[in-house]
Amino acid sequence: MKLSYAIERYVARRHLDGVRFRNGEGVLANLLRKTGDCSLDRVTGLQVLSYLQGPKTSSAAWWAKYRVLKKFFSYWMMRGELDALPMPRPRPAYPPPFEPLIYSNSDLQRLFEVIASNRKTESWRLEPITLRTVLLFFYGTGALINETLSLTERDVDLRNNLVTLHREGALSRRTIPIGPSLHNSISLYLAFSRNRRRPEAGLFIDKEGRSLTALTLSYAFKRVRRIAAIHLTNGKHLAS
């Protein structure tokens, strides 16, 4: 089996599983350019290592590519196309696991006070009520950023206190209940934003009425957090 055909079939399989796989597809395409379209079982560990150790490859990027390639070759090994994985030995220093930062009630109160009282919001690129509602939505639902920013007004059922979330690249969706406090916040936000929203824009919008982006949200949140003086114990600002 040619490497190009193996990649094509594997990518199609991931898409059928509901995985967007854009980054992974790029990793495999770059491997193909590095090795040439040889037989799948002729790919060697040295070739894979040479690809992984490309110029300007950070440790995080190295591990991201390594995981993609290991899953790809394992997929074909389980189907009898390979006798062994052509993977080099992994780097000894694995990236530290992600540790979520949890804001206390007093932290959240300070953030909301800054949002309510700050008058210099021109650089935020979104209205204070939008930022406040988004933060309350995160806090009240535990939704992911992509799920939140892809919401439309049709996904919010205030009559039954339900919100439908769509995970990017997945075939399924999930509907979750919301409490009375979040219900009231969303209701006030909808009254504020409905006539400002551009056609086809999402539920949460920027000052121009366009769909709110993760970059705009991150910038505004960092500004508010800095004004609220929320720090780590070592004096550094909390990461968003």
C-alpha angles and dihedrals in degrees: 000000000000117000092236091055092046090052092047093052094044093050090049089052092052091049090051087053088058096254117139090208097180094143093043091050089053091052092052093045090053091049089053091053090049097049102028123230097304127150113289092239091053095063108112134208090242091057091050091047091050090054093047092051094056120145119286093011112153122211091254092051091047091055094043091055092042092056092049093050094045092053091047095052092040089055092057094039090058088053094054098253094114132040093202140006112265090216126132121228110283122250112268095229105070115192112263114261118261112266115198118223113230118205118216123230090256090052091052091047091053091049092052092046090054091048091050097045105035114103098183098080099133092104093048092077090211134070119261092241089056093052092046093050093047092051091048089049091054091047095046099043109023088227121164121250094249091048091051098045093047092057119118128197088257090063092063117081105183092171090066097025093241134136125194115214125199119202112216113254094008126116095216133067134200132218118209134184123244129208129240095262093055090041090058093046093051091045092054091045092051091052089051099044107033096090092039097054117104119227112279092013119137128249094271115053140183126235090280093056093251126129111286113249129213090242094055091045092049093049093050093045092051091051092051092045091051092051090048088053095227107168141169117249090262091057098255121128116257114257116243 
